[in-house]
Amino acid sequence: MSTKEFSLSYEYQEGKWQETKESSCFSSQSCNKNLKIGAFNVLWGNSNKFINMFNRNEQRFNYIINKLIPQTDPDILSLLEVSEQFMEMLTSNQHIRNNYYLSHVKRKRIDYVHEVVMISKLPFSSIFMNDDDYGRCIFSIFTDSVPSNSFMVLTSHFWAYEQDYVSRSKQMELIDLSIQTNSFLENVNLPVKIQKAALEASQKSNIILQGDLNLHLKHEDSFIYKFGFVDVWREIYPHDDGYTWDAQKNKFVKSIYILDNRRMRLDRILLRQNSHLFKIIDIQIKAQESIGFNLCCSDHYMLLSEIQINKEPKMYIQKYDISNILMEKKTGFRSFPTIIKLRILLLISILLGIVITPFGVNLLKRKLMQY
């Protein structure tokens, strides 16, 4: 069953996080202003003490919150796989308190061990899609004093694993349909001005979809264009792989995902194809640095785009030639089932080694004693 929940963003005032007043939940986007808009899967990190020896949650989360976010200075950032531990550290950080609004401060989905969170320097409001068909998804509405300058940022975390590409296609289709029909506004009570801004953003295609879309297979790029979006990375770097999950370069991935050699663009920032408001300036991959022995901020890298609010809005023209999309239903690397089989074989080899080695040592001793 699909349920939705509406909330104004939260700001830190008078010693606590509290919901922004409706009258303050508006902003004025100066024309030609560049906004840094990004997405980052922080890897939730199992709280189990043994697993945490490898994940080193506190060290990673401290670096993300205290160094990465201040250094990259995003205006709008979608955070994915946010755990209770990460949320507590985020909401208690002074830089976050002084500079950002949050989509929420208490968990919206208690049935998930992690969730998606939006932080922004601009006030906003959000519709939380509590529906497993959508995955973890937030529709964040940035209401401008000039209605035509209002826009939405959709943060989504699609279903993982390469074999679930049909589910991901369905999730993309549902988002496309909800925009076309404005069904995301059904069964939810929005203030009149915010509802008007959401409708304006939807009708003018002033929409960004970003997050961990888990697009494992090469042919899944076609979903982006089939359902009305444009891949920002491909517009700037059409021939650059732009991996955001890289088992060959990310030493942290190598250390926790044994025998995995995959390199994938799981994370995306997408613009609606007929956008009238945005102009792509740049997009970069961040959080690739080492922060300790075999440790990076996450198993994912951060995507950070620079988007200009057009002074003279005009329909966005797609540059990337989609005929370059490979329609292969594979990653180009080891499949996940193959990786699992290799790990099982490795485990069996280790166990056999443990059993056989003492036997071999004893046999060698007996042989030596004969001489």
C-alpha positions in Angstrom: 0.0 0.0 0.0 1.3 3.4 -0.9 1.4 6.1 1.7 3.0 9.6 1.7 4.1 12.0 4.3 4.7 15.7 3.9 7.2 17.8 6.0 8.8 21.2 5.9 12.6 21.1 6.3 14.2 21.3 9.7 16.6 24.0 10.9 18.6 24.4 14.1 17.2 27.2 16.2 17.2 28.0 19.9 19.3 24.9 20.7 17.3 22.3 18.9 16.3 21.1 15.4 12.7 22.3 14.6 10.5 22.4 11.6 10.9 25.5 9.5 7.9 27.8 9.5 5.9 27.7 6.3 6.4 31.4 5.7 10.2 30.9 5.8 10.2 27.9 3.5 10.7 30.0 0.4 13.8 31.2 -1.4 14.7 33.5 -4.2 17.0 32.0 -6.8 19.1 34.7 -8.3 19.4 34.3 -12.1 22.7 32.9 -13.3 23.5 31.6 -9.8 25.4 28.3 -9.8 24.2 25.6 -7.4 26.4 22.7 -6.3 24.1 19.8 -6.2 25.3 16.3 -5.2 24.6 12.8 -4.1 26.5 10.4 -1.8 25.9 6.9 -0.5 27.8 6.9 2.8 27.6 3.1 3.4 25.4 2.6 6.4 27.8 0.4 8.3 26.6 -2.6 10.3 26.8 -1.9 14.0 28.1 -5.4 14.7 31.4 -4.9 16.5 33.2 -7.6 14.4 32.0 -6.2 11.1 32.7 -2.6 12.3 36.4 -3.6 12.7 36.5 -3.5 8.9 33.8 -0.9 8.1 35.2 1.6 10.7 32.0 3.6 10.7 32.9 6.3 13.2 36.2 7.1 11.4 34.4 7.3 8.0 31.4 9.2 9.3 33.6 11.7 11.1 35.6 12.4 8.0 32.4 12.8 5.8 30.7 15.2 8.2 33.7 17.2 9.6 35.9 17.4 6.4 34.2 16.2 3.2 31.0 18.2 3.4 32.7 21.5 4.5 35.4 21.1 1.9 33.1 20.3 -1.1 30.5 22.8 0.2 27.4 21.5 -1.6 24.3 23.7 -1.7 22.1 20.6 -1.9 23.2 17.1 -1.0 21.3 13.8 -1.1 22.7 11.4 1.5 21.9 7.7 1.1 22.2 4.7 3.5 22.0 7.0 6.4 22.0 5.0 9.7 21.0 6.2 13.1 24.6 6.6 14.1 25.3 8.8 11.0 22.2 10.9 11.7 23.2 11.5 15.3 26.6 12.6 14.2 25.2 14.8 11.4 22.6 16.6 13.6 25.1 17.3 16.4 27.8 18.8 14.0 28.1 22.6 14.4 28.9 23.2 10.7 25.7 21.4 9.7 23.7 23.2 12.4 24.9 26.6 11.2 24.6 26.1 7.4 22.0 23.5 6.5 18.4 22.6 6.5 17.5 18.9 6.8 14.7 16.9 5.3 14.0 15.3 8.7 15.8 14.5 12.0 13.8 11.4 13.1 13.6 8.2 11.1 10.8 8.0 8.5 11.0 4.3 7.8 11.6 2.3 11.0 11.4 -0.9 8.9 14.7 0.0 7.1 18.1 -0.1 8.7 19.0 3.0 6.7 17.3 5.7 4.8 17.8 8.7 2.5 18.2 12.3 3.9 18.4 15.6 2.1 20.5 18.5 3.4 20.4 22.0 1.8 21.5 25.6 2.3 18.1 26.6 0.9 14.8 25.9 2.8 12.6 23.3 1.2 9.8 20.9 1.9 9.5 17.2 1.2 7.1 14.4 0.3 8.3 11.1 1.6 7.2 8.1 -0.6 6.6 5.3 1.8 6.2 2.7 -0.9 8.4 -0.3 -1.6 7.7 0.0 -5.3 9.5 3.4 -5.4 12.3 2.2 -3.1 13.6 4.9 -0.7 12.5 8.1 -2.3 12.0 11.8 -1.3 10.5 14.5 -3.5 12.0 17.7 -2.2 10.3 20.9 -3.3 12.3 24.2 -3.5 9.7 26.9 -3.6 10.8 30.2 -5.2 9.2 33.6 -4.8 9.0 33.5 -8.7 6.9 30.3 -9.2 8.5 29.5 -12.6 11.9 29.3 -10.8 10.7 26.6 -8.4 12.2 23.2 -8.8 12.3 19.7 -7.3 15.1 17.4 -6.4 14.1 13.7 -6.2 16.4 11.6 -4.0 16.1 7.9 -4.7 17.8 4.6 -3.7 16.8 1.9 -6.2 17.0 -1.8 -5.6 20.4 -3.3 -5.8 22.0 -6.3 -7.5 22.3 -6.8 -11.2 19.5 -9.4 -11.6 17.0 -6.8 -10.3 17.2 -4.6 -13.4 13.5 -5.1 -14.2 12.6 -3.7 -10.7 14.8 -0.7 -11.3 13.2 -0.1 -14.7 9.8 -0.2 -13.0 11.0 2.3 -10.3 12.1 4.7 -13.0 8.8 4.3 -14.8 6.8 5.0 -11.6 8.8 8.2 -11.0 8.2 9.3 -14.6 4.5 8.5 -14.4 4.2 10.3 -11.0 5.7 13.4 -12.6 3.5 13.3 -15.8 0.3 12.7 -13.9 1.3 14.7 -10.7 0.3 11.6 -8.7 3.0 12.4 -6.2 0.7 15.1 -4.9 -2.3 12.8 -4.3 -3.4 11.9 -0.8 -1.0 14.4 0.8 -1.9 17.8 2.3 0.4 20.5 1.0 0.2 24.3 1.8 -1.3 26.0 -1.3 1.9 27.9 -2.3 4.1 24.8 -2.0 1.6 22.7 -4.0 1.6 25.4 -6.7 5.4 25.5 -6.8 5.5 21.7 -7.1 3.0 21.8 -10.0 5.0 24.5 -11.7 8.2 22.6 -11.4 6.5 19.4 -12.7 4.9 21.1 -15.7 8.1 22.9 -16.7 10.3 19.8 -16.1 12.4 21.7 -13.5 13.3 18.4 -11.9 16.5 16.7 -10.8 16.6 12.9 -10.0 19.7 11.8 -8.2 21.0 9.2 -5.8 22.2 5.6 -5.8 20.2 4.3 -8.8 22.1 1.0 -8.7 22.3 0.8 -12.5 24.6 -2.2 -12.7 24.2 -3.3 -16.3 25.2 -1.5 -19.5 21.8 -1.5 -21.1 20.2 0.2 -18.0 21.4 3.6 -19.3 18.6 3.3 -21.8 16.1 3.5 -18.9 17.2 7.1 -18.2 16.3 8.4 -21.6 13.3 6.1 -22.1 11.6 7.6 -19.0 12.4 11.3 -19.7 15.7 12.1 -18.1 19.2 13.2 -19.2 22.4 11.9 -17.6 24.5 14.9 -16.4 27.8 13.0 -16.4 27.3 11.9 -20.1 26.5 15.4 -21.1 29.9 16.7 -19.9 32.0 13.5 -20.2 30.4 11.4 -23.0 33.4 9.0 -23.3 34.6 8.9 -19.7 33.5 5.8 -17.6 33.0 7.9 -14.5 32.8 4.9 -12.1 31.3 5.8 -8.7 31.8 2.2 -7.4 35.2 0.9 -8.3 36.7 -2.3 -6.9 39.9 -1.7 -8.8 40.7 1.8 -7.4 38.9 2.0 -4.1 41.0 0.1 -1.6 38.2 0.1 0.9 36.0 -1.9 -1.6 38.9 -4.3 -2.2 39.2 -5.0 1.5 35.6 -5.6 2.3 34.3 -7.1 -1.0 36.8 -9.9 -1.6 37.2 -11.1 -5.2 34.9 -8.4 -6.5 36.4 -6.7 -9.6 33.4 -4.7 -10.7 33.6 -1.0 -11.8 30.1 0.6 -12.1 28.3 4.0 -12.3 25.8 3.1 -9.7 25.2 6.8 -8.7 23.6 9.3 -11.1 22.5 12.9 -11.3 19.7 13.3 -13.9 17.9 16.2 -15.3 14.4 16.1 -16.8 14.8 16.2 -20.6 12.6 19.2 -21.2 14.0 21.3 -18.3 13.5 25.1 -18.8 15.5 26.2 -15.7 18.8 24.4 -15.6 22.1 24.6 -17.4 24.8 22.1 -16.7 28.2 23.7 -15.9 30.2 20.8 -14.6 30.1 17.5 -12.6 32.9 15.9 -10.6 33.6 12.7 -8.7 34.6 13.4 -5.1 35.6 11.4 -2.0 38.1 9.3 -3.8 40.9 9.9 -1.3 42.3 7.5 1.2 41.5 8.3 4.8 43.3 5.4 6.5 44.8 2.0 5.8 42.6 0.4 3.1 39.9 2.9 4.0 37.9 5.5 2.0 34.9 7.5 3.0 32.6 4.9 1.6 32.4 2.1 -1.0 30.8 4.7 -3.2 32.2 8.0 -4.4 30.4 11.3 -4.2 28.9 12.9 -7.3 28.8 16.7 -7.2 27.4 18.7 -10.1 27.3 22.5 -10.8 24.0 23.6 -12.2 23.2 27.2 -13.3 19.8 28.7 -12.8 19.2 30.2 -16.3 18.6 33.9 -16.6 16.6 33.3 -19.8 15.1 29.8 -19.3 14.9 27.8 -22.5 14.3 24.1 -23.2 17.4 22.0 -22.5 19.0 20.4 -25.5 20.4 16.9 -25.0 23.9 16.6 -26.5 24.7 13.0 -25.7 24.1 10.5 -28.5 22.1 7.7 -27.0 23.0 5.4 -29.8 26.3 4.9 -27.9 24.5 3.1 -25.2 25.5 -0.6 -25.2 22.4 -2.8 -24.9 24.4 -5.6 -23.1 22.8 -7.2 -20.0 26.1 -7.5 -18.2 28.5 -5.4 -16.2 31.6 -6.3 -18.2 33.1 -7.7 -15.0 32.4 -10.7 -12.8 28.7 -11.2 -12.1 27.6 -11.2 -8.5 26.8 -15.0 -8.5 30.3 -15.7 -9.8 31.8 -13.6 -7.0 29.8 -15.5 -4.4 31.0 -18.9 -5.9 34.6 -17.7 -5.9 34.3 -16.6 -2.2 32.9 -20.0 -1.3 35.7 -21.8 -3.1 38.2 -19.5 -1.3 36.6 -20.3 2.1 36.7 -24.1 1.3 40.4 -23.8 0.3 41.2 -22.0 3.6 39.3 -24.6 5.7 40.9 -27.5 3.8 44.3 -25.8 4.4 43.6 -25.6 8.1 42.6 -29.3 8.3 45.3 -30.6 6.0 48.3 -28.6 7.3 48.5 -30.2 10.8 48.1 -33.6 9.2 50.9 -32.8 6.7 53.2 -31.5 9.5 52.7 -34.6 11.6 53.4 -36.8 8.6 56.6 -34.9 7.9 57.7 -35.3 11.5 57.2 -39.0 11.4 59.2 -39.3 8.2 62.1 -37.2 9.7 62.1 -39.3 12.8 62.8 -42.4 10.6 66.2 -41.0 9.7 
